[in-house]
Each structure stands twice: as C-alpha cells, then as structure tokens.
Amino acid sequence: MIESSLCALLRGESPSWSATEDPGFHARLHDCVAYHGVGPLLTRELLNTGPHEHHVLGSLCRARELKDDVAVELARKYELTRVLESLAQSCIAPLLLKGAALAYSLYPSPALRPRADTDLLIRASDRAVTARVLAELGYEKPNASSGELLTYQCGYAMRDRFGMEHVLDVHWRVSNTQMFSRSLDYDELQSRAVPVSALGDHARGLGPVDALLLACMHRVHHLHSPFHVEGVEPAGGDRLIWLYDIHLLSNSMSSRELMEFARLADERGMRAICRDGLLKARLCFATRIPEEVLLLLARAGSTERSEAHLRIGSVRHLLTELRSLPRWRDRVTLLGEHLFPPAAYMMEKYAPGNRVWLPLLYLQRGIHGALRRIQSQ
C-alpha cells in the first residue's frame, strides 16, 4: 500500500493514507522511502504542492532538507571531476553508468537522484592503471569477496578532508549476472556514448538506448541480489528509484530511439526483461511507451534464457548462471568462487588474526547460504 501511494505522489496525485492510525505506520513509511531512494523526489513534490496537501509525509520530509542533498552532491561532483581528470591524464576514459550519469543528464537536479556510489566502466585491460591512479588519489579497496568470474567490478573508497566518503565501483563488464555480462562491451558503448558536460570535459555516459537497456538489466539483476540500505530490510529488486530511471529515460527518448532500443533488446535476447521493466514503470509512473515498441518486445520467437530471471528462485538462478558459461571449467570455477571466497576476505570479515577458525567459517557460510537459497524458492 505504501509503495503505491508513493508512486501516486510521484505522478502528482493525492493518494489516501488509510493506515495512518497504525502506530507502526510512520516507521514503515520512513523505511520504505529510504529503501526506494525517493526521499529527495518526494521532498521536491511537497515543496511544489505544500506539506498541507500531503500531511502524512510532511513531518517526514521536513526532517530532511533538500539543501543537504545539494551540498552532498556538490562535494561528489567536485571529487568525481577530479577522478575523471586524473584518469584522463593516464589515458583512461571511463564511461559513467547508472545513477551518476542519469543524475546529470535526466533529473532536474542531480541531488534528486541519490546513490551510494558512482559506477564507472573501463576496458578490462585498463584495470591495473586505473587501480594505480585511484590509489594515488587516496582511494583504498574495502574488504570484499572477489573472483575471476564471481564479479566483474571492484570497489574503491576514500574519505575527504571534510569527512565525507566517496565510493567508486569500477566495472570491466556491464553486469555481474553471467547472462548479461557479455551483452554490451566497453568499445561498443563508447562508440555511442554522449558527453556529460556538467562533470567536465572527460565525462561521458551511455547513449539513451544503451542506458535504458542497462537500466532494465540492472533492475532484474537485483531481483536475485538484494540491494541493502543501512538499517532497512531489503524488499526485493523493484526499487522505485530504478523504475523512475526507466520512466525518465523512456519519456526522454523519441519514438525512433525507443524502437532502436526494442530492436537492440531483441538482438541481445532481452525482450522479456525490457518489456517487464517498461510495463512496471508505466504501472508506477504512467510512463509513455509507444505501442509498437511493446509489440516488438512481445513478439513470438525463440525462447529467451534471460526471461527466466523474472520468475526463478535463488537456486535455479545459480544454475542458470552456471549454464550461461560456455565451458565446464568456468562453471566449476564460478561455483568454487561462490562456495569458497578468498581466505583473506573471510579472515578479515569474520575472524581477524585467527586462521584456525577458517574451515568452520566456510562451513557456516555454506550452511547459511544454502538455507537462504532454499527459503527464497
């Protein structure tokens, strides 16, 4: 009920709040807004219409100041520009992905698109140079699981002189989902990239067709990889801010661009997940979608393996991931990376300085992981 009311607000409507007498309602509302990442958008809506129009959200949004979001974004913009300039000096030309690129190209103000990090896509061959440049800028790698096939990204974090943390996710493939990871490569995306002038001369983001395809892929990836917001229980992959990205992208594109998007989705075997993302965005935000685009995405044809990601549980998802790899050796490697993360990661996270517990830690992790996957079916 809360999600549908938030969607109505973001459509400019006035929803009814029938559960406001429930003593736990306001806590659930707060958690829901935080999880879905739409706090700044709701604050803007209340500033435009007046808190008296939506008394339930008035107290919640008065507690958050839009000017604070703007100040944070200014610091992020300065740091991101510095990073891009330094990488350019070493002949590295990353592409901005997802939230950061969309914040500066689609949203009326970048502060309206909250994000925990900035995603960059580089060539795989540029990983070592990128790591060196970021280290020189003061970035460090947080402790995280890794592997040749488990993940195609690496995180970096740095705290500036004001105490603000800046986090970068550097990708060398567009997705950690095996089925999606090879669907678009750096050189192809770079050939269609567009400038993001607000972030300096070296900032480039995906073209609208590629950005919409990636937004649909990203949403489906998180159906099986819960997004975590500090202090809030994960609530599935359909975060409203990701659907709002799809909404803004679709509404900003011409009919020709949307047909080009549909043809690309067809060519890469992603009709079903793209159609599902567009329809969900339309349900939530009344997104404009030409009927011929939906017809192309719904056309009969060979069964798409990617469609399975919309309806399978965690165990079958892992099996689908393994089948997406062409060689048995790679499948065994990926399974091993799921079951046995690097020892250094396990030790630092669970038992610093006490290696004797490592076998038990792997066993405990395996049991908990198996139970989670069974419960998700």
PyMOL commands that set and color helices and strands:
alter all, ss='L'
color gray80, all
select helices_A, chain A and resi 2-10+25-36+39-49+51-62+66-89+98-105+110-112+124-136+178-181+186-191+197-199+208-221+240-252+255-267+271-285+291-298+305-310+314-323+328-339+343-350+355-375
alter helices_A, ss='H'
color red, helices_A
select strands_A, chain A and resi 95-97+118-121+153-159+165-171+194-195+204-205
alter strands_A, ss='S'
color yellow, strands_A
deselect
rebuild
show_as cartoon
